[in-house]
């Protein structure tokens, strides 16, 4: 061992302080144990997926009923944080999902969303194509074969303020935060897990790895078959009709458009009249030289579907999504390192679940009872087919 290496000991450690990691850290810091959080950068930062100003949320999660308890508990915890600390962490502007007609699309995301909302008494409205055209005339590409689901208490979460608050609260509760610290090696020892990082050695009884895009690298390719990283690009365009895209007239939107093979456009309204309208379409790769430029994106995804949007690109940024083959989560103990828990991947739809998952993993570490996590196990991830 290097004679100049700093040696730390803790009850718990969290590697990666994005959406999941910051939530786990915050909850563990309240447990009374000694807690250390580690991040390669200074969170919140733009090197992973937990940034970008807004993350769409809704309670009826068509990805599957196993996620419902997480998003519902996350909403409760988010409200608690807002009340207790007098902050606004979410825009409750409603979330609108548009897809093919509910009555004829039993396997559609829209149909699954409506079914889940009905089964769990989630407040919502089902909108016909005629309703959509009347309520949202700026959506010029709505066809007669489409319908909508509107959830009025949903909207968008503000990622940077939420992460900053949780990390600050964890620090106030006694957690030690190591920023700009790259983990180089993770191994087991008799009492738990040993972490080596930038001139220090940390030994902790239990460790959560929520490192997103860096997860597989930390384990030398051990999970390469089930974890893939994609660089996704968002585009923010100037609004010509600013009133049409302010939050009182335009909710957070997920639109599965048949005209482009069912690709989903996620869109966020203006916060202020001088802002732009933000668009995201999954699998729009980051390298604009080799994939889609802002001009191409406008002609392919905006011009045929949205009125009152200028072709002027105001901003573009990158998110790094870590996904399993079927876009499910991975929440399980490492098979070879006792005491090490994997909290990745979140597959592009994890932010709205993060507070509930953080509470659950913290409860697991301190020995409290938790919900069944078998749907998110390593075995399930290895066996699940690609969507």
Phi, psi and omega in degrees: 000140179298127183296337182263006182283130177286135181246126179238153173229145181208162172283319184221148174223150178232124179257117183096115185244047170275209185304308183287312184298317180296324179291318177296315180301313181302313182290321179294323181297335179278354185279344182097349177278170176277125188233138176233131174248138184231135174220143180294334180237203180246096186286151357284139182226178186253023184263353181237233182235356187262055180206182174113005175088321183212144171228124183292144178221155172199158183273325178279094186264105184289351176297341175147152182295340180296339181273345190301315183297327180291314183290324178294316178293324178299319179297320178297315181292324178297316178297320178301313180298317180297317180293314187291324187248008175053051179234159175250111183252355183213140170268110180270072185255002184086154174237131179248128175244127180242136177202191179294156187310128185305316188295337184244010185228070186295341180256011185276157176300320180297314180299316180297323179296313181297316180300315180295318179297317180294317183292335185244015176053044176274128182300128181196169172229141171260127186245133175284170175302320179297319177299314182299316181294325180285315185282328186229071182296342177290343177273081189286346183264006180295131181255168180294340181268011182249157177219171183226157173236125180240125179247103191292335183267006178267197181151229182223140178267144179267105189293314186296312177298324180293315179296315181300317180296313183295320179293319178296319179293322177297318179295319177298328181277001174111358179291145174264129184249122179251103180262165181050042184234112183267124176285131182250337183203140176230123180222171177262155170218176190302329183259003181152235187237137178249131182242130174249132185201118170043059174081013176224159176233122182244130175244126182225149179295317179221143184226135172255128175256111179236052191268004175055237187299341181266358187301307183294326178298323180296338182244025171054042176082010183302329184244027184299331182287339184240353178242121176235146181244129175237143177266113184252142183246137173254157181229131177243120183248151177291140175268130172280319177257087186294324181298325183291342185243013172283155188301334181285349179240351186216112181278179167297137190232136167236117187235110177272101190262120181295332182294342176236043174071024180081007179300140183265125171263123173259127188227138179241139183287174171294141169273322176226159186299337180274355180279179175250170176266126187263131181238141175219131174234122183305143178071016166279105192291159187287324186283100184290344177286326184258354181230238190257124176281170177300322180293318178295318179300317180300312184290328184274319190248343186246305186306318181283351190236335188232130174264155176076023177244127178285157174281359181286115179277118181272327188197149173214141180216168187245139168241144177254109181264133174251125189227153167269169184303323182256013179069018175275170178276160170240113180225097186196160175290144175296135184290341186242347183238098180301138179089359182252122184247133181266127178235067181189143012260163179256357164055031173082353180232025187270341190300317183293345180261354195297318182296318179293321178291319178301316178298319182294314182292322176298318178297320177300316182295322183272001173093013177275163179287146182223164174295162177294127180252013186298333179294344183243021185286163176299319179299317178296319181296322180289332184264346185283133178284163175291146176284000000 
